[in-house]
Amino acid sequence: MSVLIGGGTGFVGRHLSKMLREKGHRVIVVSRTAGKEKLTWDDVKKNGLPSGCTAVVNLAGRLILEPFKRLDEKYLKELHDSRIDTSKLLVSAITSANVPPKVFVTISGVGYYPPSPTATYTEDGVNGSDWLAKLAKEWEAAGVLPEHVTTRRVIVRSGVVLGADGGMIKTLLPVPAAVYLPMLQLGSGKQWFPWIHVKDIAGIITHAIEKEHMKGVLNGVAPHAINNKDFTEAFNKAFKKMSYGPMFVPAFTLNMVYGSEMAKIVLEGQKVVPERTLEAGYEYFYPSINDSMKEISAKF
Ligand SMILES: NC(=O)c1ccc[n+]([C@@H]2O[C@H](COP(=O)([O-])OP(=O)(O)OC[C@H]3O[C@@H](n4cnc5c(N)ncnc54)[C@H](OP(=O)(O)O)[C@@H]3O)[C@@H](O)[C@H]2O)c1
C-alpha cells in the first residue's frame, strides 16, 4: 500500500509510519512544512493525492490539553481548523482522484462520549454536549465522503495515548529529572481514564488499513478500563516511586492550571470499551496498564 498520512510528523504519526514501513508499505506525510518524503497541505490542495496512493490517514490536529492555555476564541478556532479543514481537504482530494484510494482512516477522541461515572460506551455510544464532544462530532463529519466514492471510511476514537516519546507522558516528564517525582492522583481519582499504548493506536490504524472488511467507528482504547487512581498506581509502580497514597492534586489546582473547561478533561472521564475493535480481530500488544507502563518506564 502507499499511505498518505496528514499530521504524520507527530507522536502517533511517527509510530504509525514506522509500523507501516516495517510491514513493507510506502509512507508519505502531509505537513505544514516541506521536507523529505513530505508534502505540504498546499501541495495536496494544488495537485491532489500523489499517484498510486492507496490509503489516506488524517492525524493532524493542534494539541488539546496545554497548561496555562485558555480556551479563548483564537485557540478554539485553531483546534477546530487544524482538524476540520485538513479533513475536508483530504475528502476533496480523495473525491477528485482518478483512482480513489481503498481506505480513508481518520482519528477522533473518546471525548465524543459524555463523561459519566456509570455509563459504558461501545462504538454505538451517544455523543456528548460539551465543546469537546461537539468538536469530535464535527471532526468526524468533516471526513464523510460523498456517496458515489467507493473508498472505505474508518474512524478511530482514541483514548489518551501512552508512550515514552510523546503525548501525555512526555508532558508529565518533560525533563529526565521529572522521572524521580511521584505521580499524584488527580481529584478523586475515581474518574475513568480511557487509555491506549501508542503501539496499539498505530496497530489499530494499520489493521483498519489492511483489513478490507473494516469500516465505521472503532474505539481506540485498551480492553481493560481503568480509573485515574489505577493509572497513578501503575505509573508509580513502573517508575519505582514511593507511594503517596492519600495525596492528590486537588480539582481547584487543575482548574487554575488548565481553566475549568479544559480541567474537565482530566477530572471527568468516560468508560469506553473497544467492542468493534475486538470483534474486528485486532490483537493488542499492550492490553494491560501495568505492562504498558513497564515498557514505557524502561525507556527513561
Ligand atoms: N495523543 C493523544 O493522547 C490523543 C488522544 C486522542 C486523540 N488524539 C488525536 O490524534 C492525532 C494525533 O495525535 P498526536 O499525539 O500524534 O499529536 P501531535 O504529536 O501533536 O501531532 C499532530 C500533528 O498535527 C499537525 N498539526 C499541529 N497543529 C496543526 C495545525 N494548527 N494545523 C495543521 N496541522 C497541525 C502537526 O504536524 P506538522 O507540524 O507536521 O504540520 C503535528 O505533528 C491528533 O489529531 C490528536 O488530537 C491524540
The ligand as an SDF file (V2000), in Angstrom:
LIG
                    3D

 48 52  0  0  0  0  0  0  0  0999 V2000
   -2.0690   11.8260   21.8240 N   0  0  0  0  0  0  0  0  0  0  0  0
   -3.2520   11.5760   22.3790 C   0  0  0  0  0  0  0  0  0  0  0  0
   -3.3470   11.2430   23.5880 O   0  0  0  0  0  0  0  0  0  0  0  0
   -4.5140   11.6790   21.5400 C   0  0  0  0  0  0  0  0  0  0  0  0
   -5.7370   11.2480   22.0700 C   0  0  0  0  0  0  0  0  0  0  0  0
   -6.8940   11.3490   21.2950 C   0  0  0  0  0  0  0  0  0  0  0  0
   -6.8280   11.8790   20.0060 C   0  0  0  0  0  0  0  0  0  0  0  0
   -5.6190   12.2930   19.5330 N   0  0  0  0  0  0  0  0  0  0  0  0
   -5.5520   12.8960   18.1970 C   0  0  0  0  0  0  0  0  0  0  0  0
   -4.6870   12.1320   17.3890 O   0  0  0  0  0  0  0  0  0  0  0  0
   -3.9820   12.9850   16.4910 C   0  0  0  0  0  0  0  0  0  0  0  0
   -2.5100   12.6960   16.6040 C   0  0  0  0  0  0  0  0  0  0  0  0
   -2.1130   12.8950   17.9490 O   0  0  0  0  0  0  0  0  0  0  0  0
   -0.5730   13.0970   18.3150 P   0  0  0  0  0  0  0  0  0  0  0  0
   -0.4390   12.8030   19.7580 O   0  0  0  0  0  0  0  0  0  0  0  0
    0.2740   12.4050   17.3290 O   0  0  0  0  0  0  0  0  0  0  0  0
   -0.4580   14.6800   18.1210 O   0  0  0  0  0  0  0  0  0  0  0  0
    0.8560   15.5420   17.7910 P   0  0  0  0  0  0  0  0  0  0  0  0
    2.0880   14.8370   18.2210 O   0  0  0  0  0  0  0  0  0  0  0  0
    0.5980   16.8990   18.3730 O   0  0  0  0  0  0  0  0  0  0  0  0
    0.8600   15.6020   16.2070 O   0  0  0  0  0  0  0  0  0  0  0  0
   -0.2050   16.1450   15.4920 C   0  0  0  0  0  0  0  0  0  0  0  0
    0.2880   16.6990   14.1660 C   0  0  0  0  0  0  0  0  0  0  0  0
   -0.6970   17.6080   13.7090 O   0  0  0  0  0  0  0  0  0  0  0  0
   -0.0930   18.6620   12.9840 C   0  0  0  0  0  0  0  0  0  0  0  0
   -0.6040   19.9470   13.4670 N   0  0  0  0  0  0  0  0  0  0  0  0
   -0.4390   20.5230   14.6760 C   0  0  0  0  0  0  0  0  0  0  0  0
   -1.0230   21.7300   14.7090 N   0  0  0  0  0  0  0  0  0  0  0  0
   -1.5620   21.9260   13.4730 C   0  0  0  0  0  0  0  0  0  0  0  0
   -2.2650   22.9870   12.8720 C   0  0  0  0  0  0  0  0  0  0  0  0
   -2.5440   24.1070   13.5510 N   0  0  0  0  0  0  0  0  0  0  0  0
   -2.6770   22.8230   11.5810 N   0  0  0  0  0  0  0  0  0  0  0  0
   -2.3900   21.6970   10.8800 C   0  0  0  0  0  0  0  0  0  0  0  0
   -1.6920   20.6520   11.3980 N   0  0  0  0  0  0  0  0  0  0  0  0
   -1.2920   20.7800   12.6760 C   0  0  0  0  0  0  0  0  0  0  0  0
    1.4150   18.6140   13.2480 C   0  0  0  0  0  0  0  0  0  0  0  0
    2.0700   18.2990   12.0340 O   0  0  0  0  0  0  0  0  0  0  0  0
    3.0480   19.3740   11.2750 P   0  0  0  0  0  0  0  0  0  0  0  0
    3.7390   20.1590   12.3360 O   0  0  0  0  0  0  0  0  0  0  0  0
    3.9860   18.4900   10.5020 O   0  0  0  0  0  0  0  0  0  0  0  0
    2.1800   20.1930   10.4220 O   0  0  0  0  0  0  0  0  0  0  0  0
    1.5740   17.5020   14.2770 C   0  0  0  0  0  0  0  0  0  0  0  0
    2.7010   16.6970   14.0240 O   0  0  0  0  0  0  0  0  0  0  0  0
   -4.3580   14.4260   16.8630 C   0  0  0  0  0  0  0  0  0  0  0  0
   -5.3270   14.8840   15.9720 O   0  0  0  0  0  0  0  0  0  0  0  0
   -4.9300   14.2940   18.2610 C   0  0  0  0  0  0  0  0  0  0  0  0
   -5.9080   15.2680   18.5700 O   0  0  0  0  0  0  0  0  0  0  0  0
   -4.4550   12.1860   20.2510 C   0  0  0  0  0  0  0  0  0  0  0  0
  1  2  1  0
  2  3  2  0
  2  4  1  0
  4  5  1  0
  4 48  2  0
  5  6  2  0
  6  7  1  0
  7  8  2  0
  8  9  1  0
  8 48  1  0
  9 10  1  0
  9 46  1  0
 10 11  1  0
 11 12  1  0
 11 44  1  0
 12 13  1  0
 13 14  1  0
 14 15  2  0
 14 16  1  0
 14 17  1  0
 17 18  1  0
 18 19  2  0
 18 20  1  0
 18 21  1  0
 21 22  1  0
 22 23  1  0
 23 24  1  0
 23 42  1  0
 24 25  1  0
 25 26  1  0
 25 36  1  0
 26 27  1  0
 26 35  1  0
 27 28  2  0
 28 29  1  0
 29 30  1  0
 29 35  2  0
 30 31  1  0
 30 32  2  0
 32 33  1  0
 33 34  2  0
 34 35  1  0
 36 37  1  0
 36 42  1  0
 37 38  1  0
 38 39  2  0
 38 40  1  0
 38 41  1  0
 42 43  1  0
 44 45  1  0
 44 46  1  0
 46 47  1  0
M  CHG  2   8   1  16  -1
M  END
$$$$
